[in-house]
């Protein structure tokens, strides 16, 4: 079984093959390591961050390292 995520409602499913989302009917994508899906969402996320004022809050910070243990 693969872990799939709906692009529209972000619901996660455990299925063998991609199908339409049972909640909203939109397409489901492979959840793990899908760079194409993440890159397609980047412009939307950047626009949303600008709209709510999160853009530029950290100055010239280019990256953050988070260590967990």
C-alpha positions in Angstrom: 0.0 0.0 0.0 1.1 3.5 -0.8 0.4 6.7 1.1 -1.5 9.1 -1.1 -2.6 12.7 -0.5 -5.4 14.7 -2.1 -4.2 17.9 -3.7 -7.3 19.8 -2.9 -8.4 18.8 0.6 -5.1 17.3 1.7 -6.7 14.2 3.0 -4.3 11.2 3.3 -5.2 7.7 2.1 -3.6 4.3 2.2 -4.2 2.7 -1.2 -2.5 0.5 -3.7 -3.3 2.7 -6.7 -4.0 6.4 -7.1 -7.7 7.2 -7.4 -9.9 10.2 -7.0 -10.4 11.5 -3.5 -13.4 10.0 -1.7 -14.0 13.4 0.0 -13.8 16.0 -2.7 -13.3 13.9 -5.9 -9.9 15.6 -6.8 -6.8 13.7 -7.9 -4.6 11.9 -5.3 -0.8 11.9 -5.5 2.0 9.8 -4.0 2.7 11.4 -0.6 6.3 10.4 -0.2 9.1 12.3 -2.1 6.9 13.8 -4.8 9.0 16.8 -5.8 6.7 17.6 -8.7 3.8 18.1 -6.3 5.8 20.2 -3.9 7.2 22.5 -6.7 3.7 22.9 -8.1 2.4 24.2 -4.7 5.4 26.6 -4.1 4.0 29.7 -5.9 0.6 29.3 -4.1 2.4 29.1 -0.7 4.7 32.1 -1.5 1.7 34.2 -2.5 -0.2 33.2 0.7 2.8 34.1 2.8 3.0 37.6 1.2 -0.8 38.1 1.6 -0.7 37.4 5.4 2.5 39.3 6.0 5.0 36.5 6.7 7.3 37.5 3.8 10.5 39.1 5.0 10.0 38.6 8.8 13.4 37.0 9.2 15.5 39.4 7.0 18.1 37.7 4.9 17.8 34.3 6.5 18.2 31.6 3.8 17.8 28.4 5.8 17.0 26.9 9.2 18.3 23.7 10.6 16.1 21.9 13.0 17.6 19.1 15.1 15.4 16.5 16.8 16.3 13.8 19.1 
